[in-house]
Amino acid sequence: MSSPIGPVDSSKVPRYSGQDGFARLPYRDKVDHADVVLAGVPYDTGVSYRSGARFGPNHIRQSSKLLRPYNPALDVSPFETFQVADAGDIAVNPFNINEAIEGVEEQAYALTENGTRLVTLGGDHTIALPLLRNAAKRHGPVALLHFDAHLDTWDTYFGAEYTHGTPFRRAFEEGIIDTEALCHVGTRGPLYGKKDLEDDRRFGFGILTSADIYRQGADEIAARLRDRIGDRPLYISVDIDVLDPAHAPGTGTPEAGGMTSRELLEILRGLRGLNLIGADVVEVAPAYDHAELTGIAASHVGYELVSLLALKHQKEQDMNRSEKEN
């Protein structure tokens, strides 16, 4: 197999010019195969407050231009380890939520043929449901780490079952998540009532709040998450509003008292070695961003997720070589 085609060389083409793929990576149609693809879902019909996340994918791409090929925190060069490409945007119906969900599921399934891993750039959190459906088709019910200020396990909004506040309740009802390995991370703020937490526990979710992260630290939180997940197939969903508005103002439903971008990145790095099979980064609404604070945070989250997948790929390659030698 030929060597991976990496990002545009920033020593030859300035970062403010050239191609616009995530981290200046090639688009999917420019490479023979892809081990990992990043795809945007410019959709925000499921939001309950501030709209604008439909413009999130391209904002994240724009903010990713400063990403560099080597990740010293994880000691990996993800774009040299395997072929990573930007698959562009998944086109979905902006006027019909049910059709949009079906479209995301169908196109996610097509993008993950032949073992390709998918990291999705949102878009609002409604899209997590079809992405989890696709993951379950490929792997069975999956473990889930959900980084978010909110639970997103509410039943309905205005009678609507499919919104950005309901995906994980629907995922539980559909049996596509592993109820022995679920956890919210970074939640905070007021709820509608105690029943929200009671329902959440009934679905199997653990909760590590932003206050827990503040008091216990990123390393302890990551260790607890690793213990909860074990070796199960893992899907990670990151709502950028898990960060405090000081670090991510450009989002639809901000909550005070959130984690820092440093804490989020350190927790993600602490998940190295887990059986990550897919992920998303959602709820970036650039109209409320300034100085690309939110976009830069989201792009670094995407970079760390790809780096985790690269480490997993390296481990699998080493195991295959060892088996052949023996």
Sequence and secondary structure as in RCSB ss.txt:
>XXXX:A:sequence
MSSPIGPVDSSKVPRYSGQDGFARLPYRDKVDHADVVLAGVPYDTGVSYRSGARFGPNHIRQSSKLLRPYNPALD
VSPFETFQVADAGDIAVNPFNINEAIEGVEEQAYALTENGTRLVTLGGDHTIALPLLRNAAKRHGPVALLHFDAH
LDTWDTYFGAEYTHGTPFRRAFEEGIIDTEALCHVGTRGPLYGKKDLEDDRRFGFGILTSADIYRQGADEIAARL
RDRIGDRPLYISVDIDVLDPAHAPGTGTPEAGGMTSRELLEILRGLRGLNLIGADVVEVAPAYDHAELTGIAASH
VGYELVSLLALKHQKEQDMNRSEKEN
>XXXX:A:secstr
         TTTS TTSS  SGGG  BGGGSS  SEEEEEE   TT SS   GGGHHHHHHHHTTT  S BTTTT
B HHHHS EEEEEE    SS HHHHHHHHHHHHHHHTGGG EEEEEES GGGHHHHHHHHHHHHSSEEEEEE SS
      BTTBS STTSHHHHHHHHT EEEEEEEEEEE S  S HHHHHHHHHHTEEEEEHHHHHHH HHHHHHHH
HHHHTTS EEEEEEGGGB TTT   SSS  SS B HHHHHHHHHTTTTS EEEEEEE   GGG STTHHHHHHHH
HHHHHHHHHHHHHHHHHHHHHHHHH 
